[in-house]
């Protein structure tokens, strides 16, 4: 799925709603990461990943963006 397709899907929902990642029936904190080679930036990356942080004891509201 492309990022623009995900944005399109999410645009159908309340923009003020919480975004939750659920793993094995439990909400988990998560990070939004990107990659695609050395020197990539958020605007020229090849992929974006939502990674559940199942080993971190952070709160479910914590959302980090890795640069």
C-alpha positions, -999 to +999 in steps of 0.1 A: +000+000+000+013+035-008+014+063+017-012+083-003-035+053-003-033+051+035-039+088+038-070+084+016-083+056+037-077+075+070-093+106+056-127+089+059-123+090+097-124+117+124-091+135+121-092+142+159-096+105+168-068+086+184-048+063+162-041+030+179-019+000+169-032-033+183-010-064+186-025-097+198-056-079+211-037-053+231-031-016+222+007-009+220+028+022+217+042+026+182+067+045+162+065+058+126+097+052+108+110+056+073+138+042+052+151+034+018+188+039+017+216+061+029+207+098+029+169+093+026+146+118+043+109+117+051+101+134+018+122+111-005+121+078+014+111+045-003+090+031+026+072+041+058+067+017+086+044+017+117+063-004+142+047-016+174+069-011+204+058-042+224+088-042+247+087-006+257+067+003+288+057+037+274+020+048+274-003+040+245-006+077+236+031+079+229+038+084+192+074+090+180+086+100+146+121+089+137+141+113+116 
